[in-house]
């Protein structure tokens, strides 16, 4: 364990567990936002592809 980690665990209340939990929650929340963004982008690309296919078929 690094000196910094030892100091943090000694100085912070509850051995740093509260901070660790807060960091974990923030990371999980940020990951959920990114996942939603990826789903939205995938959906938008699918819709655009379908529109393009319909346009091509209509032009024939």
Protein Blocks (a to p, Z undefined) as FASTA:
>chain_A
ZZklmmmmmmpghhlmmmmmmmmmmmmmmmmmmmmmmmmmmmmmmmmmmmmmmmmmmmZZ
